[in-house]
Amino acid sequence: MENQENFYVVGIGLSAGGIEALREVLCSLPQEPNASFIKACRPILFPKITRILFLLHNKLPKR
């Protein structure tokens, strides 16, 4: 296990006012953030969050 990088799990909770902040955070991430992201929000926000994640999908490296 020597010389292995840390892998992080990041939990993000947001309300309607946090959608723009979430977009800014995700867009500012490095190409390979070495982390997994879990989001929690009200069901009414799912369509907006899904659209943001879809747009960011092309930014992430393909594996």
C-alpha positions in Angstrom: 0.0 0.0 0.0 3.0 2.3 -0.2 2.9 5.3 -2.5 -0.8 5.1 -3.1 -2.8 8.3 -3.4 -5.7 9.0 -1.1 -9.1 8.6 -2.6 -11.8 10.8 -1.2 -15.6 10.5 -0.9 -17.3 13.9 -0.9 -20.9 14.4 0.3 -22.7 17.5 -1.0 -26.1 18.6 0.2 -27.9 21.4 -1.5 -31.2 23.3 -1.8 -32.6 25.4 -4.6 -30.1 28.2 -3.9 -27.2 25.8 -4.1 -27.5 24.7 -7.7 -25.3 27.5 -9.1 -22.7 26.9 -6.3 -22.7 23.1 -7.2 -22.1 23.9 -10.9 -19.2 26.3 -10.0 -17.6 23.7 -7.7 -17.9 20.8 -10.2 -16.6 23.0 -13.1 -13.6 24.0 -11.1 -12.5 20.4 -10.3 -9.3 19.1 -11.9 -9.6 16.6 -14.8 -9.1 13.7 -12.4 -10.2 14.8 -8.9 -9.3 11.5 -7.2 -12.7 11.6 -5.5 -16.2 10.3 -5.7 -19.1 12.7 -5.2 -22.4 12.0 -3.5 -25.2 14.6 -3.8 -28.3 14.9 -1.7 -31.1 17.2 -2.6 -34.9 17.4 -2.8 -36.5 15.5 -5.6 -37.8 18.7 -7.2 -34.2 19.6 -8.0 -33.4 16.3 -9.8 -34.0 17.7 -13.4 -31.7 20.7 -12.9 -29.0 18.7 -11.2 -29.2 16.0 -13.9 -28.7 18.6 -16.6 -25.6 20.0 -14.8 -24.1 16.5 -14.4 -24.9 15.7 -18.0 -23.1 18.8 -19.2 -20.1 18.1 -17.0 -19.9 14.5 -18.2 -18.0 15.5 -21.3 -15.4 17.3 -19.1 -14.5 14.1 -17.2 -11.9 11.6 -18.5 -13.3 8.5 -20.1 -12.3 5.2 -18.6 
